[in-house]
Amino acid sequence: MSVKNAMTADFLRSAYGGESMAHMRYLIWGDVADKEGMPNIGRLFRAIAYAEYAHADNHFRELKDQKGDFTVPAGAVFGVGNTVENLQGGIDGELHEIEQMYPVYLETARFQKEKGAERAFHYALEAEKVHATLFQKAQDIARQGKDMDIGDVHVCDICGHTTTEGLPEQCPICGAKKTAYKAFKA
């Protein structure tokens, strides 16, 4: 069995649900940014949506032997506003994961000696810190009615690390080589 402890399994399912919703929410908010003349912020939303997909994929794969129907409680930000408001929703969601959700999930996985879940939660926690910072930078610029001035956005397929600062040789979160990054071209 992939995950032996029910609590860690519940946390993986909850995290999968939350990351799946974040993925879709960011795609929707990216379309809003495009329509408001902020295509770089739209691209940032789509890149981070892909990172959330990577997190959901990691959580789902850790549950590989657990099949069946489950009720999955997961927190989520709902609603569509303008780009500044949507970025605040992104910031709020990421901060919830950084300050509340993932620290508890990570410590539980460690305590229960669930190494795969521990790795998945660690990757997500560290990537979410980057996402919150990127959303804050984007919001600061969007508040002035401007779009971000960024080039390609790169996202690590393994852990969801996201950068606008060029393609790293090695992922600072999971150690993957630069070939593991997907580019969202300017």
C-alpha positions in Angstrom: 0.0 0.0 0.0 1.3 3.4 -0.9 0.1 5.3 2.2 -0.4 3.4 5.4 -1.9 6.0 7.6 -5.4 7.3 7.2 -4.7 10.8 8.3 -1.9 11.3 5.8 -4.1 9.8 3.1 -6.9 12.2 4.0 -4.4 15.1 3.8 -3.2 14.0 0.4 -6.7 13.9 -0.9 -7.5 17.3 0.6 -4.3 18.7 -0.9 -5.1 17.1 -4.3 -8.6 18.8 -4.2 -7.2 22.2 -3.3 -4.4 22.1 -5.9 -6.9 20.9 -8.5 -9.2 23.9 -7.8 -6.2 26.3 -7.7 -5.2 25.0 -11.2 -8.6 25.8 -12.7 -9.0 29.0 -10.8 -5.7 30.4 -12.1 -6.6 29.4 -15.7 -9.8 31.4 -15.4 -8.0 34.3 -13.8 -5.4 34.2 -16.5 -8.1 34.8 -19.1 -9.4 37.8 -17.1 -5.9 39.3 -17.1 -5.6 38.8 -20.8 -9.0 40.5 -21.4 -7.8 43.4 -19.2 -4.7 43.9 -21.4 -2.2 42.2 -19.0 -1.1 39.2 -21.0 2.1 38.7 -19.0 0.1 38.4 -15.8 -2.2 36.1 -17.6 0.8 34.0 -18.6 2.0 34.0 -15.0 -1.4 32.7 -13.9 -1.2 29.9 -16.5 2.3 29.0 -15.5 1.4 28.8 -11.8 -1.7 26.9 -12.7 0.6 24.3 -14.3 2.7 24.2 -11.1 -0.5 23.5 -9.1 -1.2 20.7 -11.5 2.3 19.3 -10.7 1.4 19.4 -7.0 -2.0 17.7 -7.5 -0.2 15.1 -9.6 2.3 14.4 -6.9 -0.4 14.0 -4.2 -2.6 11.8 -6.5 0.3 9.5 -7.3 1.1 9.0 -3.6 -2.4 7.5 -3.3 -1.8 5.0 -6.1 -3.1 2.0 -4.2 -6.1 3.7 -2.7 -9.1 3.3 -5.0 -12.8 4.2 -4.3 -15.0 7.1 -3.6 -14.0 9.7 -1.0 -15.5 12.9 0.2 -12.7 15.4 -0.1 -12.8 18.6 2.0 -10.5 21.2 0.5 -10.4 25.0 1.1 -10.6 27.2 -1.9 -10.9 30.8 -2.9 -14.0 31.4 -5.1 -15.1 34.2 -7.3 -13.9 36.2 -10.3 -13.0 39.8 -10.0 -10.6 42.1 -11.8 -6.9 41.2 -12.1 -5.9 43.0 -8.9 -8.6 41.2 -6.9 -7.8 37.9 -8.5 -4.2 38.3 -7.6 -5.2 39.0 -4.0 -7.2 35.7 -4.2 -4.1 34.0 -5.4 -2.0 35.5 -2.6 -4.6 34.6 0.0 -4.8 31.0 -1.2 -1.0 30.6 -1.3 -0.5 32.1 2.1 -3.2 29.7 3.5 -1.2 26.8 2.1 2.2 28.2 3.4 1.0 29.2 6.9 -1.7 26.8 7.7 -2.2 23.7 5.5 1.2 22.4 4.3 3.1 22.8 7.6 0.5 20.6 9.3 0.3 18.1 6.5 4.1 17.9 6.2 4.6 17.4 10.0 1.9 14.7 10.0 3.6 12.9 7.1 7.0 13.1 8.9 5.4 11.8 12.2 3.7 9.0 10.4 6.9 8.2 8.4 5.1 8.6 5.1 8.2 9.5 3.0 6.4 10.0 -0.3 3.7 12.2 1.2 6.4 14.1 3.0 8.3 14.8 -0.2 5.1 15.8 -2.0 4.0 18.2 0.8 7.6 19.7 1.0 7.7 20.3 -2.7 4.3 22.0 -2.7 5.1 24.1 0.4 8.4 25.5 -1.0 6.9 26.2 -4.4 3.9 28.0 -2.9 6.3 30.4 -1.2 7.6 31.4 -4.6 4.0 31.7 -6.0 2.9 34.0 -3.2 5.9 36.3 -4.0 5.3 36.3 -7.7 1.6 37.1 -7.2 2.5 40.0 -4.9 4.9 41.4 -7.4 2.3 41.1 -10.1 -0.4 42.8 -7.9 1.9 45.7 -7.1 2.3 46.4 -10.8 -1.4 45.7 -11.7 -2.5 48.2 -9.0 -0.8 50.8 -11.2 -2.8 49.7 -14.2 0.2 48.1 -15.8 1.3 44.6 -16.9 4.4 42.9 -15.6 7.5 43.1 -17.6 8.7 39.5 -17.7 10.2 37.1 -20.2 9.6 33.4 -20.2 8.2 31.8 -17.1 9.7 28.4 -16.2 7.9 25.7 -14.1 9.6 22.5 -12.8 7.5 19.5 -13.8 8.6 17.7 -10.6 7.9 20.1 -7.8 6.2 23.2 -9.3 9.0 25.6 -8.7 8.3 28.7 -10.8 10.7 31.4 -11.9 10.6 34.5 -14.1 14.4 34.9 -13.6 15.6 32.6 -16.4 16.0 28.9 -16.5 18.0 27.5 -13.6 20.6 24.7 -14.2 19.1 22.8 -11.3 15.8 23.2 -9.5 16.4 24.8 -6.1 13.5 22.8 -4.5 13.8 19.3 -5.9 17.2 19.3 -7.6 15.8 18.4 -11.0 17.8 19.3 -14.1 16.8 22.2 -16.2 15.3 19.8 -18.8 12.5 19.2 -16.2 11.2 22.7 -16.7 8.3 23.7 -18.9 8.6 27.2 -20.5 5.7 29.6 -20.8 7.0 31.7 -23.6 6.8 35.5 -23.7 
